[in-house]
């Protein structure tokens, strides 16, 4: 009887709305991956692989929901963190793909360690923050140094691949998690600093593009990194070269108008005008074929999921759970804003995928696993009473 009561209580606390929203996104994802690959050489069957990865990802979600999230802290978090650092070193043994050593390639299987690293970075920081909270410590330089060390090592390894976008996601994770740890005055300074940074960037973009491009040219950076920043400041600076992808994506988004050109009817998408459109620039295909309405539905589903996650975090007294959910929300929010922004040329192109939508098995498994951990918190956030 007690076992049945336990199961019923867990079922009642399971957040079905998050899963329903994910199912909606998965449908839009599969349709868009199909539309972006069906007319491209050697990619016509890619949507079938995407469906397989979707199914495996839902299995991972269910598995992590059943698993008690509390078993993932302490030794598990730190051992997993160490193992992912090892994998981030191993990637350099394998040949580069598209100029980056981001993949471990095995017979019939390949995966991207930088994706899985996000899970253990979140768990490790959450574990450290909980220990500090238990000691009633006020956030200070020591905590900043430890969190910085946790993040800087994988950040440097990922940046060396080079995979700037994946590295930047770690900043989004840490920024969101720090919000829970900071005192009110520290939080105010943090928020003002972020606001000033964004205002400064967009002021430069709007009013000082020529001067900024000259300054960037003189910086000691890799040429492709310079070109990405220049394209962000002025996509028309090289519309047939480094700005080509962004320019074509903008045309695709604009062509969708209100209701879209229809599935498989988008000129830019069907004509393969946007390079690698099934990955980083998949939003432009969805906006072209489903229009403003379809894009708005997708964004609503994204932020509905984030809203439900925040509700779960606010309804638990477990600081470890709140911290890890903050990291998950920060990761997804950063990726959504950056990816959609670069498709609209209001954010720099940084090689960041759109969560749950862009093609890629490693990212899907990582994202669904993290949602499963959040759902594990949801079904265990309240103590069972008999």
N, C-alpha and C positions, 0 to 999 in steps of 0.2 A: 504493500500500500504506500509506504513511504517513497519507494522508488517511482511509482506512478505519479505521486504528487510532485516529486522532483522534476520528472520529465514534463509534466503539464506546466509547471511554473517556468521552466526554461523555455518552453514553447511560447508561452504568453509574452515573455520578455524578448523573444527573437524579433528583430526589426525587419519584418517582411517588406516594408516600404523601400528600404535600401536595395534589397534584392530585386524588387519590381523595377526600380529606376535603372538598375544595372542591366536588366533584361532589355529594357527599351534602348539603352545605349548600345548593347550588343547587336541588336537588330540593325540599328543605323550603321554600326561599324561594318557588319558583314556586307550590307548593301553597298556601302561606299568603297570598301576594299575590292569588291567585285567590279564596280564601275571603273575604278582606276587601273585595274590590271587586265581586264578581259580583252582589251584591244592591243596589248603590248606583247612583244615577242617573248616567249619562254615564261610568261607570268600568268597565263590564262587560267591556270589551276591554283593560283595562290590563295584564292578565297576558300578553297577546300581545306588547305592547311590552316587558314585562319579559324575556320569552324572547329577543327580538331583542337587547336590551342584554346579556343573559347570553352570547349567542353572540359578539357583538362583543368582550366582555370577555375571553373565552377566547382570541380571536385576539390581543388585546393582550398577554395573558400569554405566549403562544407567541413573539410578536415580541420582547418584552423578554428572554425566556430566550435566544433566539438572539443578541441583541445583547450584545456584551461590555460588562459593567457599567462597566468602567474607562474607557470612552469618555464616560461621563456625568459625570465629574468635571472639575475645572478650569474651562475656559471654558464648557462646556456647562451645568454646574450654575449658574454665576453669570449667564449670559445668560438661562437659563430662569427664574431667580429674578427678574431684572429685568423680564422679559416678564410674569410673573404679577402683579407689583406694578402694572404698567400695566393689566392686565385688572381688577384689584381696584379701580382708579380708574374704569375704563370702566363698571362695573356701575351707578354712580350716574346715568349718562345714561339708563338704561332704567327703565321704570315699576316700582314696588314690587309684589311679590307677597306676600300675607299680611303686609303691613306691613314687608317687608324688601327692600332693593335687593341681592339675592344672585345674580341671574340676568342673563346676557347673552342676550337673546331675538332670534333671527334667523328669517327666513322658513322655517318647517318644522323648526326646530332651536333648541334652547336648552341652555345649560350653565351650571354653577356654578363660577366660577374659584377660589373658596376651596377646593374639593376638589383641583383640580390643583396649587394652591399648596403643598399638603402634600408632594408629590413633590420639588419643587425646594428647599423649606426643609430637608428631610432631607438631600438631596445637598449643599447648600451648607454646612451645619453639619459634615457628615462630611468634606468637603474641607478646611475650615478646621482641624478637629481633627487630620486626618492631617498637614497641614503643620506644626502645632505639635508633634506627636509626633515628626516627622522631625528637628526641631531639639532634641528632648529637653527641651522646656520643661515646667516644672511648672505645673499649673493655678493661675492667679492672677486678679487683678482685670482685667487686660487681656483675658484670654480670656472672662471673664464678660461684660465690656462688649461685646466683638465679637459673641458669641453672642446677647446680649440685644438688640443693635441689629438683627441678622439677623431675630430673631423679632418684635421690638416693632413694626416698621413694618407687616408684614402683619396682626399681631394687632390693631393700632389700626384699620386699614382694614376688617377683617372685623367688628370690634366696632361700627364706625360704621354697618354696613349696616342694622339691627343683627342680628348672628348670634352671640350669646354662646357657644352650644355649639360652633360651628366654631372660634371663637377659643380656647376652653379646650382643645381637642384639641392645639393647638400646645404647650401647657404639658406635656401628657403626652408628646409627642415629645421635647421638650428634656430633661425629667426623666430619661427612659430613656437618652438619649445621654450625658448628663452622668455617668452611673454609670461609663462606661468611661474617662472622662477624669479623674475625681477620684482623689486619693491616698486611702489607707486611712482616715486620720483625717478627711479631708473627707467621704468617703463615709459614715462613721459618723454625723457631725453631720447630714448630709443625710437619712439614713434616720430618725434620731431626730426631726428636725424634722417630717418627713412624718407619723410615727406620732403625735406630740403634736398636730398639726393635726387628724387624723382623730378622735382620742380626744376632743379639745375640742369638735369639731362634734357628735359623737353624744352627748356628755354634756349639752350644751345642749339638743339635740333631746329627750332622754329626761327631763331633770329641770327644765329652765327654759324650757318652750315659751312661756308667757305673757309673761314678761319679755323674751324674745328677739323676739317679734312686735312688742312696743311699741318696742323699740330699732330694729328694721328699719324701722318706719313713719317714724322720724325721720331716716333716712339720706337723703342727696341722690342718689337713684337714680330711674330711670324707674319708673313705677307698675307696669308689667307685670313688671319684674325683681324688685321688692319682693314682688309676689304669688307669683311662682315660689318664692322663698325661704320665704315664709310657708307655702305649700302643702307644701313639703318638711318643714318643722318640724311642721306639723299639717294633714294633708290634709282633716280634718273641719272646719277653720275656715270653709270656704266650699264645702261639697260640691256645691252646685248652680251655683256660679260658677267661680272659678279652680281649685277642687279637683275639678271634675266629671270631667275626663279621667283623672286619677290614680285617683279613686274607682272609676270604671267599669272601668278597667284592672285594678285589684285584684280586683274582682268576677269579671272574666273569668279571671284567673289561678287564683283559688280554685275556680271552677266546673270547671276541668279535672281536678282531683283527680289520681289516679294515672295513668290511661290516657287521659284526655281524653273529651270528649263526641262525638268523631268529626268527620271532615272535613265541612264545611258544616252541622254540627249544633250548633255553639256558639251559645248564645242571645245572648250579648253581641255576638259577631262577626256573625252572620246578621242581627241586629236593628239593626246599625250604631249601637250604643250608645257605642262608643269613637270619638271624632272622630279623623280622620287616622290610622286604625289601620294602614294599609298602609305608613306611613313610620316615625315615631319609636316608635309603640306596637305594632309588629308582633309583638313578643315575647309580648304579652298574648294575641293571637289564636292564636299557635302553642301557647302553654301551655294555652289553653282547649280547643282541638280535639285536641291530641296529648298533653296531660296532662304530669305530672311526668316520665314516661318520655321523651316526645318532647323536652321542654325540656332534660332531662339529656343526651340524645344530641347535641343541638345544641351545648351548652356543652362537651361532651367533644370534639367535632370542632374547635371553636374553639381550645381549649387544646392539642389535639394538634398543630394547625398551628403555634401559637406555640412549642411544644416543639421541633418539627422545625426551625423557623427558628433557634432558639437553638443547636441542634446544629450547624447550618451555620456560624453566626457563631463558635462555639468551635473549629471545625475549619479555620479559615482564618488565615493569618498576615498577611493584608492588613488593616491597621487601618481603612482607608477602608471596606472591606466590612463589618467588624464593627460600625463606627459606624452605617452606614446601616441594617443589619439591626436594631440596637438601636432606632433611630428608628421603623422599621416595626412592631416588636414593641410598643413603647411606645404608638404610635398605636392599634393594634388593641386592645390590652389596656385602654387608657383608655376607648375607645368601648364595648367590650363591658361592662365593669364599670358604667359610667355609664348606658348604655341599659337594661340588665337591671335595674339598681338603681332607676331611676326608674319602671320598670314595676311594681316591687314596693314603691314609695314609700319606699325606704331611701336613695335619692339624689335630689337636686333635679332637676326637669324643666329640661333645658338645650337641648332641640332637637338632640340628637345621635342620628344614625341607628345602626342595628345593622349592622355590616359584613357585606357579602355577602347580607344578608337583606332589609333595608328597600328599598322601591322607590326607584329613582333611577339614571339612567344615568351621571351624573357621578361619583357615589360608587362605582358598580360598576367603571367604567373605571379610576378612581384606585386602588382596592383591588387589582384584578387586575394592574394594571401594576406596583404595588409588589411583589406576590408574584412576578411575572415577573422583576423585578430580583433578588430573593432567590434564585430558581432559577438565574439567570445566575451568581450567586456560587457556588452549589452545584456547577455543572458545571465551574467554573474554579478551584475552591479549591485543587486539587492540581496541581503542575507535571507536565506530560507528560514521560515519559522514554522513550527509544527504545533 
